[in-house]
């Protein structure tokens, strides 16, 4: 966009040597902006899927002896806790088995 503005200024407004300077400056800024936006969009990988829940903390909705439900990030998930825990206990997600979270008490 800056290159287009620079070309229009070079043709209609600026005298001969300054028009070339404006075009080169506009092109350089466009290229720098493009590389800056590419760097900004790739700085962190998108995290999606149930695998991102591993290591997160959750709250047991009911007793988990050995199965029940937990609330994590506002969602209700089926969970299994081999050690068992009571309702309201904080748990950590250790693995995902299908759509069942394997959790351990904290």
C-alpha positions in Angstrom: 0.0 0.0 0.0 2.8 2.4 0.9 4.5 1.7 -2.5 1.3 2.7 -4.3 1.1 5.9 -2.4 4.8 6.6 -3.0 4.3 6.0 -6.8 1.4 8.4 -6.9 3.4 11.0 -5.0 6.3 10.5 -7.3 4.2 11.0 -10.4 2.0 13.9 -9.3 3.7 15.8 -6.5 7.4 15.3 -6.0 10.2 16.5 -8.2 12.4 14.0 -10.2 15.1 12.9 -7.7 12.7 12.8 -4.7 10.2 10.6 -6.4 12.6 7.7 -6.7 13.5 8.1 -3.0 9.8 8.0 -2.1 9.3 4.9 -4.2 12.3 3.1 -2.7 11.3 4.1 0.9 7.7 3.0 0.4 8.8 -0.4 -1.1 11.3 -0.9 1.8 8.6 -0.2 4.4 6.1 -2.5 2.7 8.7 -5.4 2.7 9.6 -4.7 6.3 5.9 -4.7 7.3 5.3 -8.0 5.5 8.2 -9.7 7.3 7.1 -8.2 10.6 3.5 -9.5 10.2 4.9 -13.0 9.2 7.1 -13.0 12.3 4.2 -11.9 14.5 1.8 -14.6 13.2 4.3 -17.4 13.6 5.7 -16.5 17.1 3.5 -19.1 18.9 2.1 -22.3 17.6 -1.7 -22.8 17.9 -2.7 -25.2 20.6 -5.7 -27.2 19.8 -7.2 -30.6 20.7 -7.7 -32.5 23.9 -3.9 -33.1 24.3 -3.6 -29.5 25.5 -5.5 -30.5 28.6 -2.6 -32.6 29.9 -1.0 -30.9 32.8 -3.9 -28.6 33.5 -5.7 -28.3 36.8 -9.4 -29.3 37.2 -12.0 -29.5 40.0 -13.8 -32.8 40.7 -17.6 -32.2 40.4 -18.4 -35.5 42.2 -16.4 -38.1 43.9 -14.0 -39.9 41.6 -13.9 -43.5 42.8 -12.6 -44.4 40.2 -14.7 -42.5 37.7 -16.8 -39.3 37.7 -16.7 -35.8 36.2 -14.4 -32.9 36.5 -14.7 -29.2 35.4 -11.9 -27.8 33.5 -11.9 -24.4 31.7 -15.7 -24.2 32.3 -16.4 -27.6 30.6 -17.5 -30.8 32.1 -15.4 -33.9 31.3 -15.6 -37.5 32.2 -12.6 -38.5 34.3 -11.0 -41.5 36.0 -8.9 -41.2 39.1 -7.3 -44.5 40.2 -6.3 -43.0 43.6 -9.8 -41.6 44.1 -10.8 -38.2 45.4 -13.7 -36.4 46.9 -16.0 -33.8 45.3 -14.5 -30.3 45.1 -10.9 -31.6 45.2 -8.3 -30.2 42.8 -6.9 -32.7 40.4 -4.3 -32.5 37.6 -4.8 -34.1 34.2 -2.2 -36.8 33.5 -3.4 -38.3 30.2 -6.4 -38.5 27.8 -8.0 -41.8 27.0 -10.5 -41.2 24.2 -12.8 -38.7 25.8 -12.0 -39.6 29.4 -9.4 -37.7 31.3 -7.0 -39.6 33.5 -6.4 -37.5 36.6 -4.5 -37.6 39.9 -5.3 -35.6 43.0 -3.0 -32.7 44.0 
